[in-house]
């Protein structure tokens, strides 16, 4: 096993000709895809990995300089594809990793057949003529709470993000993976993610995109999906799912899995 495979806990399942790579968002690890994977392995070669900084990765590998911007994660993704000799993939990314996939596809569009973007946003902060969902003072309150008592912040943030009560399995599962992150790494990642703005590069995307959004999401307003659709440089389609929360693939797999499978299997170019 190479250093990249070991560092990212890479798992390759299935024997299909087409490759599907599943990339998780902040606060989770590859286990968040456990409800989707069984539906893919008979038809696809499925690649799972843990992004650097996840609680399942070695914190000694987390380079604060490398991950001081989102491009560091994009180059990690490209390194994984190169290590596994992937020449074309269907990329499914959630939240942070959706944007990482967008950035990676701009650098190496040849490696991506299409992007399936789940609960993605190019910017979390509100701006003139743009509703990202947060004001700066709200983000500062998040960062202060994470610094003050990370465990307490996790307990409060998890049900808000999932959109369910604390006793639900999805909230408990997200709380577990969130709390497994080393607090200083979690704070650094949250600051980089929530202060990011990639709106200026959306027009450079040339890979077809499928934009999937929960109808009610505390983190990403539903209108952001339409913003992406309007500003991406590639062909794209949008679907709003009748699911609540920012982690619908964990909290509502019975609703989300059929949608994800349909978009993984569907060729967007047929529409144009």
Secondary structure by P-SEA (a helix, b strand, c coil): ccaaaaaacccccccccbbbbbbbccccccccccccccccccccbbbbbbcccccccccccccccccccaaaaaaaaaaaaaaacccccbbbbcaaaaaaaaaaaaaccccccccccccccccccccccccccccaaaaaaaaaaaaacaaaaaaaaaaaaaccccccaaaaaaaaaaaaccaaaaaaaaaaaaaccccccccccccbbbbbbbccccccccaaaaaaaacccccbbbbbccccccccccccccccaaaaaaaaaccccccc
